[in-house]
Amino acid sequence: MQGEHHDIDHEFPEYRAELEALLTKDASFRELVSEHDELDDRIRRLEEKLQPISDLEMEKLKLERTALKDRIYEALRKAKAP
């Protein structure tokens, strides 16, 4: 959906405790989340303002966001594992 927020705290509410812990103690994880959220903001701005961008380029950005989200999810799952 256009203009929808995909930031990590909205995407994985069930991992809120793990997210907060990893953001506090893991600089590389914090950087990964920051990169994802910045890309999400860029995509949303492009969609909302109808900036000139090709469909192919937009798809590329969205696939990059998904790949980042997958990496974050794996880290959150590992942090939650007993």
N, C-alpha and C positions, 0 to 999 in steps of 0.2 A: 504494500500500500504506500502510495506516495506521501512523503512528509512524516511518516511514522518514525518514532524514535526506536533505534535499535541499540541503544547504549547497554552495556553489559549488566548493570544493576537492574534494568528492566527485563532483560532477556533471561536471566537466571535467578529469579527471586529465591528459589529453593537453596541456592548456594551463597546466600548473603553473608553468613558467618565466615565461610571459607574465602570469599572474595575480600572481605575486610582484612582478614589475617594475611592473605597473600599480598595485598596492596601495601600493607604495613611492613612486611619483612622481606619481600622479594622485588628488588629493583627491576629485574628483567621482566617480571610479570607486570609490574606497574607500567613499564614502557609499552608492553604489548597491549594492555588495555587502553592506554592513552592513544596509541596508534590507531586502534580500532575505533575509538570514540571520535577522534579527529576525522577519520575517513567517513564515518557515519554522518557527522555534521556536514562535511563537504557534499556528500551525496544528497542529503536533505535540502541543502541550499540550492544545488543544481536543479532538483526536482521542483521546488517551490517557486523559484524565480524563473524557471524555464530558460535557464542559461543554454546557450548553443553548445551542444555536445552530441556526438553521434550515439546512436543506440549501441553500437559496438563498444565504444569507450565507456558508456554507462554500465553496460553489462560487465566489462572488465573490472570496474571499480566495485561493483556489487559482489563479484566473485572473490575479489581480494578481501572484502569485508567478511565474507563467509569463511574464508580460509583462516583469517585472524580469529574469528569467533570459535571455530573448531579447535584451534590451539588453546584458546582460553578455557573452553569447556573441558578439554582433557586435563588441564592443570587443576581446574576446580574439582573434577572427579577424583583425581589422585589425592588432592588435599582432604577430601571427605572420606576416602577409603580408610577403613580401620587399620 
